[in-house]
Amino acid sequence: MGFSVTNQRNGSQFIADKKETILDAALRDNRIYPYGCRNGVCGACKCSLLSGTVDYGEYEDFALSDEEKREGKFLACQATALEDIVIDADEVMVGQSIQIKMLPCRVGKIERLADDVICLFLMLPKTQEFNFIPGQYIDIILKDGQRRSFSIGNLPEDAKTEGIELHIRLVPDGHFTPRVFESIKQRDLMRFEGPFGTYFFQSEPTKPVIMIAGGTGFSPIKGLFEQAMNENPNQSIHLFWGARDQEDLYMGQLVEKWLKKYPNLKYTPVLSENNTENWIGATGWVHDAVCEEYESFEEFDVYASGPPIMVNSVRDSLSKKNMHIERFFFDSFDFAPQN
Ligand SMILES: Cc1cc2nc3c(=O)[nH]c(=O)nc-3n(C[C@H](O)[C@H](O)[C@H](O)COP(=O)(O)OP(=O)(O)OC[C@H]3O[C@@H](n4cnc5c(N)ncnc54)[C@H](O)[C@@H]3O)c2cc1C
């Protein structure tokens, strides 16, 4: 037996089991609320509690402040219902059914994109269907049960033939990523669960769009951009890619190809630690470069993915220049909880 959760926004109702988070219960019922890390860190799944009580679960203070709690906010990815509750939550409409699955896979192609970035393709057994929306992510399940999240960099139709594309940055003291750099090889067996997240391309064809990638935050941006161009090759998109140095812009040649093909794409690479003399592009922090370029962000849909500090800086600085917060879509690459 569980408790009923009613979403006042659209009148929908589902049951949440006693120890089940509101987000898991909603997903089980094929209801997709905006969410990101599922660890109580990124804050993307914040909703309002209108009646009843919840156990707030474990979360970072910056993801849900005491003041927000007093205002009735909670994080759907951590909170569990303690009685029947009524909430107010946005619901993301997707035109296809997305089933979250746990699947085995084999490592396919492995490509070194930079000193500390590897592109890994995961091949599924031929009998398995795996559907996702470009921009979503998967959790790789490690042998000890820990999970590590990585965004999918290609389109579903490409993933079927070439494998699911991941851009993995080395975290030198990390539990998982050093293994990818030191010992992973083709045909190794792995397991993952997914797809997760609501970082989808959801802009009207006439809407001007800004996409901002930080480092390997380019991976979901690549999926979002390719999907956007499949649907409307004339969409106006300004892509910013923030990286430490030129080598970090590890798919610069692909972006050059896009620039030749899509007339309304503009590209601004931004280096924070430039040490090449011939660099004529922007330098500094990517959010500053975006802010310098535009007086106001009122008319834009903005997509940002990469390190949490970059995503937060983009949100803070663009909000001060009229960005509509409900038109800000993000995936913050928060770290997994340490077990
Ligand atoms: C939704 C989502 C999507 C993501 N997509 C991608 C992706 O496409 N590509 C990608 O490279 N990463 C991505 N990440 C980040 C990635 O999951 C972590 O960097 C990775 O899990 C690190 O694993 P690890 O076991 O090597 O390090 P851990 O053992 O988890 O970490 C070891 C130490 O390093 C710190 N740390 C962990 N990760 C980072 C980091 N990224 N930068 C700096 N310090 C870190 C931790 O605080 C910890 O102290 C994503 C994260 C989320 C939540």
Ligand as a Chemical Component Dictionary entry (heavy atoms), coordinates in Angstrom:
data_LIG
# 
_chem_comp.id                   LIG 
_chem_comp.type                 NON-POLYMER 
_chem_comp.pdbx_formal_charge   0 
_chem_comp.three_letter_code    LIG 
# 
loop_
_chem_comp_atom.comp_id 
_chem_comp_atom.atom_id 
_chem_comp_atom.alt_atom_id 
_chem_comp_atom.type_symbol 
_chem_comp_atom.charge 
_chem_comp_atom.model_Cartn_x 
_chem_comp_atom.model_Cartn_y 
_chem_comp_atom.model_Cartn_z 
_chem_comp_atom.pdbx_ordinal 
LIG C1  C1  C 0 23.190 13.734 -15.502 1  
LIG C2  C2  C 0 24.703 13.620 -15.600 2  
LIG C3  C3  C 0 25.306 13.480 -16.831 3  
LIG C4  C4  C 0 26.702 13.408 -16.929 4  
LIG N1  N1  N 0 27.279 13.276 -18.160 5  
LIG C5  C5  C 0 28.615 13.238 -18.278 6  
LIG C6  C6  C 0 29.246 13.119 -19.569 7  
LIG O1  O1  O 0 28.584 13.043 -20.606 8  
LIG N2  N2  N 0 30.593 13.105 -19.621 9  
LIG C7  C7  C 0 31.376 13.199 -18.482 10 
LIG O2  O2  O 0 32.611 13.207 -18.611 11 
LIG N3  N3  N 0 30.813 13.304 -17.253 12 
LIG C8  C8  C 0 29.465 13.320 -17.115 13 
LIG N4  N4  N 0 28.895 13.413 -15.883 14 
LIG C9  C9  C 0 29.794 13.461 -14.704 15 
LIG C10 C10 C 0 30.256 12.040 -14.400 16 
LIG O3  O3  O 0 29.144 11.258 -13.988 17 
LIG C11 C11 C 0 31.323 12.026 -13.279 18 
LIG O4  O4  O 0 32.367 12.863 -13.624 19 
LIG C12 C12 C 0 31.841 10.613 -13.155 20 
LIG O5  O5  O 0 30.819 9.856  -12.604 21 
LIG C13 C13 C 0 33.084 10.511 -12.312 22 
LIG O6  O6  O 0 33.224 9.122  -11.998 23 
LIG P1  P1  P 0 34.490 8.559  -11.235 24 
LIG O7  O7  O 0 34.055 7.281  -10.585 25 
LIG O8  O8  O 0 35.669 8.511  -12.113 26 
LIG O9  O9  O 0 34.788 9.654  -10.115 27 
LIG P2  P2  P 0 34.245 9.621  -8.602  28 
LIG O10 O10 O 0 34.817 8.434  -7.888  29 
LIG O11 O11 O 0 32.763 9.773  -8.627  30 
LIG O12 O12 O 0 34.869 10.944 -8.026  31 
LIG C14 C14 C 0 36.156 11.013 -7.382  32 
LIG C15 C15 C 0 36.362 12.431 -6.852  33 
LIG O13 O13 O 0 36.399 13.363 -7.956  34 
LIG C16 C16 C 0 35.380 14.343 -7.815  35 
LIG N5  N5  N 0 34.750 14.397 -9.145  36 
LIG C17 C17 C 0 33.892 13.480 -9.673  37 
LIG N6  N6  N 0 33.528 13.828 -10.931 38 
LIG C18 C18 C 0 34.159 14.982 -11.199 39 
LIG C19 C19 C 0 34.186 15.870 -12.303 40 
LIG N7  N7  N 0 33.428 15.639 -13.407 41 
LIG N8  N8  N 0 34.971 16.974 -12.238 42 
LIG C20 C20 C 0 35.697 17.247 -11.132 43 
LIG N9  N9  N 0 35.717 16.454 -10.041 44 
LIG C21 C21 C 0 34.971 15.350 -10.055 45 
LIG C22 C22 C 0 34.411 13.857 -6.755  46 
LIG O14 O14 O 0 33.987 14.921 -5.902  47 
LIG C23 C23 C 0 35.209 12.880 -5.967  48 
LIG O15 O15 O 0 35.786 13.507 -4.855  49 
LIG C24 C24 C 0 27.508 13.476 -15.754 50 
LIG C25 C25 C 0 26.886 13.586 -14.494 51 
LIG C26 C26 C 0 25.505 13.662 -14.421 52 
LIG C27 C27 C 0 24.848 13.786 -13.064 53 
# 
loop_
_chem_comp_bond.comp_id 
_chem_comp_bond.atom_id_1 
_chem_comp_bond.atom_id_2 
_chem_comp_bond.value_order 
_chem_comp_bond.pdbx_ordinal 
LIG C1  C2  SING 1  
LIG C2  C3  SING 2  
LIG C2  C26 DOUB 3  
LIG C3  C4  DOUB 4  
LIG C4  N1  SING 5  
LIG C4  C24 SING 6  
LIG N1  C5  DOUB 7  
LIG C5  C6  SING 8  
LIG C5  C8  SING 9  
LIG C6  O1  DOUB 10 
LIG C6  N2  SING 11 
LIG N2  C7  SING 12 
LIG C7  O2  DOUB 13 
LIG C7  N3  SING 14 
LIG N3  C8  DOUB 15 
LIG C8  N4  SING 16 
LIG N4  C9  SING 17 
LIG N4  C24 SING 18 
LIG C9  C10 SING 19 
LIG C10 O3  SING 20 
LIG C10 C11 SING 21 
LIG C11 O4  SING 22 
LIG C11 C12 SING 23 
LIG C12 O5  SING 24 
LIG C12 C13 SING 25 
LIG C13 O6  SING 26 
LIG O6  P1  SING 27 
LIG P1  O7  DOUB 28 
LIG P1  O8  SING 29 
LIG P1  O9  SING 30 
LIG O9  P2  SING 31 
LIG P2  O10 DOUB 32 
LIG P2  O11 SING 33 
LIG P2  O12 SING 34 
LIG O12 C14 SING 35 
LIG C14 C15 SING 36 
LIG C15 O13 SING 37 
LIG C15 C23 SING 38 
LIG O13 C16 SING 39 
LIG C16 N5  SING 40 
LIG C16 C22 SING 41 
LIG N5  C17 SING 42 
LIG N5  C21 SING 43 
LIG C17 N6  DOUB 44 
LIG N6  C18 SING 45 
LIG C18 C19 SING 46 
LIG C18 C21 DOUB 47 
LIG C19 N7  SING 48 
LIG C19 N8  DOUB 49 
LIG N8  C20 SING 50 
LIG C20 N9  DOUB 51 
LIG N9  C21 SING 52 
LIG C22 O14 SING 53 
LIG C22 C23 SING 54 
LIG C23 O15 SING 55 
LIG C24 C25 DOUB 56 
LIG C25 C26 SING 57 
LIG C26 C27 SING 58 
# 
